[in-house]
Amino acid sequence: MKSLDEQETTHFGYEEVLMEEKQDRVAQVFRSVASRYDLMNDVMSLGTHRLIKQFTIQQTALRSGQRVLDLAGGTGDLSKKFSSLVGSSGQVVLADINEAMLKIGRDRLIDSGKSGNIDITQLNAEKLPFADNTFDCICIAYGLRNITKKEAALKSMRRVLKPGGRLVILEFSKPNNIALSKAYDAFSSLWPVAGKLLTGDSDSYRYLVESIKMHPNQETLINMLFEAGLENCRYQNIMNGICAIHLGFKAQ
C-alpha cells in the first residue's frame, strides 16, 4: 500500500486532499447548499449571474433539432432555456454528479412544463456515459472548477461532441485589473458570512470562494482545451475577467 505522501492528491479549496476524497467532499458541499443554491447565486453575484448566463446561452448557438449536454447543470436553469432553443425535435440532457441538485432541477423543470425534451442523468463528468459524437454542444456553467480530474473530463467532453460541435465553459476566472481583483477578493470574503445567514452553512461557501481562487486562469484553461484535442479555442472575459467564457470546437 502506498504511503500518504505517495498517493495522488488534489486541492479541495486551499486544502490538499487525496484525489478520491475530493469528489465526496464536493458532493457534500452541494447537498448542503442545493435548496438555496440559486438564492445564494443572486447574493454572491448581486444578480449579475442571470445576465451572464443569458450571454453564455447565446454562445452555444443552439438551433432547433440539436442535442445539448448541460453538464453540472444542477438546478436546471440553463436546461430550461435550452429546451426552448432545440424544440421538440431536439434533446437536452441535464447532467450532474450530485443527486440533491438534480432533484431540485427535475422538480423545477416539471413545474415549468419544460421537461418534455429533457433527460436527467446523474453522472461523473470524467467518464461521460455517452457514445462518441453524440452532442452538438456541451455547456458547463460554474462546474468545471469542482471536477477532480479536469483534464480527463475535458477529453471525455471532446469525445462525445459531434464533429464541428462546441464546448462552452462559463467559470469564475482571474480579473485583469489589480484594483478590481482586490475589491473582488474583499467582496467574496463576505460570502461565507452570507451563507451562514441565509443557509446556516458558512463552510460550504468558504470552499466555493477558495475553489474560485484555485481554478486555472484564462490562459491555462485555454491550453488545457487544446491539450484535450479541441480546436479554435478562445475565451471572452466577463466583468473584466471576474468570469470568463471559454469556447472549444471538435474538428470537422
N, C-alpha and C positions, 0 to 999 in steps of 0.2 A: 504494500500500500504506500502511495506517495505521502510524503510529509506535507504539512500545510504550506510550507514555502515552495514546494514543487508543484502544487496544484494550481490550475488556471484560475485567475481572479479577474474581476472587473470592478467597475465603480457602481455603487448604489448611492447616488448623490456624491458627497465627499468621501464616503466610507468605502474602503476596499473590501470586497466580499468574494466568496467563492462563486464561480460562474453559475453553478446550478442553483445557488441560493438567491440570486438576484430576481429571477422570474417569480418565485414565490413571494418575495418581499414587495415587488411592484404590484403583484396581484392583490395583496392585502391593502396596499395604498388605495387602489381604485375600488375595492369593495367598500372601503371606509367612506370614500367621497362620492360614490355613484349617485346617491339620491339628491345631492346638492351640487353636482358637477357643473351644470350649466349656469346655475346661480353664481357659483364662485368664479366661473369664467367671465361673467359680466363684471364682477367686482374687481378681479385681477387685471382686466383689460380696460376698465372704465367703459365697457360696452363696445369697444372697437373690434372685438373678435368677430362680431357678426358681419361687419363690413369687410374685414379681411377674408373671412370665409367666402363671402359672395364673390370677391375678386378671384379667389382660388378656384371657385366653381367655373368661372369664365375661362381659366387657363386649361381646364380639362377639354374644352372644345367638343363636348359630347353632342351627339346627334341621335335622332330617332333610330331605334333598332340596334343600338350598340350595347355592349356589355361592359360594365364598370365594377371594379372591386373597391369598395370603401373600406380600406384596411385600417384597423384600430379605430373603427368608426363609432364605437361606444354607443352614445345615446341617440344616434341616428339622424342628427340634424342635417348632415350632408346627404345622406341616403334619400331623405325626403325630397330634396331638391333634384337629385339625380334621377329619381323616379319620374318626375315630370319631363326631364330632358330626353330620356331614352324612350319614353312612351310604352304602350302596351306590347309593342314588338321587341322591346329591349329588355335588359335584365340588370338589376342591381344586386350585388352581394354585399350585405353588411356583415363585416367580419371583425371579431375582436377576440383576444385571448381571455378576457375577463367576463365571466358569466353574469355578474351583477350589472355591469354596464349594458350588456346585450339585453338583459331582461327589461331594463328601462327603455332601451331603444325599441324593442319589439312592441311593448305596450303603447308607446307614443305613436309609432307608425300605424298600428291598428286603429288607435283612436282618431288619427288624422285621415284614415281612409286611403292611405298611400302604400299599403302593404302588398297590393296585387302583383306587382312585378319585382318584389324584393324578397330575396332569400337571406336567411340569417344563419351564420355559421360561426361556431367557436373554433378557433384555430391558433396555431403558432406561426407567426409571420416568417420565421426562419425556415419553415418547411411547409410551404403552401400546398394543400391537398387538391390541386387542380392540374388538369392536363396542360402540356405545353401549348402556347399560342391560344389562350382562352379569352383574354380580355383586351378590349380596345384601349382601356385606360385603367390605371390604378392610382388612386388618390389616398394619401395618408396624411392626416392633419393632426399635428401635435402628438404624434405617436412614435415617431422614429427614435426619439431620444430614450424611450423606455424599453426598447428592444435590446436584449443582451448581446446578441451577435449580429450587429448591424450589417456587416459585410455579407454574411450568409443570407440575411433577409433580402438585401438588395439583389443578390444573384437569383434568389427564388422569385422575386418580383419580375425580373427581366425574363426569366424562363416562361412565366405564364402570360406575359404580354404577347399579343399578336405582332407579327412583323409590321413595323410602322406605328405600333402602339406607343402611348406615352405614360410616363410615370410623373406624377405631380406630388411634390412633398412640400407641405407647409409646416414650418417649425420655427420655434424661437431661435434667434441667432445672435450675432455679436454686433452691437451698434458701432458705426464708424466714428462717430463724434465722441471725444473723450468726456466732455461735459455732460452730454446726453447719457453716456454709459454710466457715469457716476450717479446721475439723477435717477436712472432706471434701477440701479442697484439699491439705492435708498428706498425707492418705492416698493420694489419686490421684497425687500426685507420685512415689509409690513404684512405680507401675505399670510405667514403663519398666524399672526395675530387675528387677521380677518377670518382665517379658517377656524380658529378656536371659538370666535364669537358666533359664527354662522353655522358651524357643523360640530363644534365640540372637539375638533381634531386639528391640532397645530402641527403634529409630527409629519402628517402626510403632505401638508403644504410646504413644510420645510424641505422635504425631499424634492418636491416639484421645483422649488427655487434652485436647489443645488443641482438637479438634473439639467436644468437650463444652462447653468454655468459650465457644466462638464460636457455639454454637447459640442460636437465638432463645429468649427466656424465655417463660413460660407465656402471658402476655397478648399478646405479639407474635405467637405462633403461633396463638392464638385469632383474632386479627384477620386473619391470613393465610388461615385456613379460611373465614371469612366472605367475604373478597375473592375466594376461589376459587369462590364460589357455593353453599357449603354452609350449612345452616340448623341452628338449635337446637344450636349449638356450645357445648361446655363442657369443662372439664378437672377432673381429680382428682389432687391431689398424692399421691405415694407417698414415704414416709420424709421427710416434711416438705419435699418439693419436690426432693429429690435426683433423683427421676424424676417424671414426670407422664404420665397417660393423657389424651389429647385425643380427644373424640368430635365428629363432624360428620355431618350427615344430608343426603341429597339430597331435595329437595321431592317430595312425592307427585304 
